[in-house]
């Protein structure tokens, strides 16, 4: 009986291996029938011997010792055999990631640069407007009185391009008492062109301001208003895109009392860009 089961297991295992490996010679029912007459003479002695053993000693039968048949190959091994072809090291890492969206080369919007905001211009994308606030000192000289007045100054500039602007300014200064309980008060105002060399940090500039002037106290010479011209320049130092420091100096010519006065003015302050 042992031999019978052993030969049957061998035949079944051989058939399973042939089917798993997908050989060209597939076992068909016709071929199984053809093999049976050939194998039967070899199996008959084993069957007879195994039956004799069973008649003499039933306990010697190997039926209780038969273990379940275990196939030579498992499905996991068969699937693993179909491995992915080997890839050279670094090929997957170097492969470019496909773009989710590729712009059309013929689309004008894909190649056109993004427009700049309207409030910036020039090589450093600067702002068009400037507002300056600072202190002012003016030396006023005339045939009636002389005075050194200290006060404040403000100016607004609008740049039409990267180097040319239009400026308007007002300065007001005060001096000590000169006549009987009279203090000097001087206001100079006007507007005009401004030319600047606008660099990343330094911004030197020149301007010409045409306007008027007003002074107190009232003198015996006549009126307190006059025509005024300011010619000069200065330099701004950029702290950040919004703020700069400024120093400037100017020649101020006034025409009080039908005379000409040659004056000098210094200013320092802060510039706000917007």
SULGINOR-V129526 format. One record per run of one state. SS is the DSSP state (~ for helix, > for strand, _ for the rest). FROM is the first residue (numbers start at 1). TO is the last residue. If there is no record, write none. Layout:
ss = (SS	SS)
from = (FROM	FROM)
to = (TO	TO)
This chain:
ss = (_	~	_	~	_	~	_	~	_	~	_	~	_	~	_	>	_	>	_	>	_	>	_	>	_	>	_	>	_	>	_	>	_	>	_	>	_	~	_	>	_)
from = (1	2	21	29	57	58	61	62	66	75	82	91	95	108	112	120	122	126	128	129	141	147	160	164	180	182	199	202	217	219	220	222	223	225	239	243	255	256	259	261	274)
to = (1	20	28	56	57	60	61	65	74	81	90	94	107	111	119	121	125	127	128	140	146	159	163	179	181	198	201	216	218	219	221	222	224	238	242	254	255	258	260	273	274)
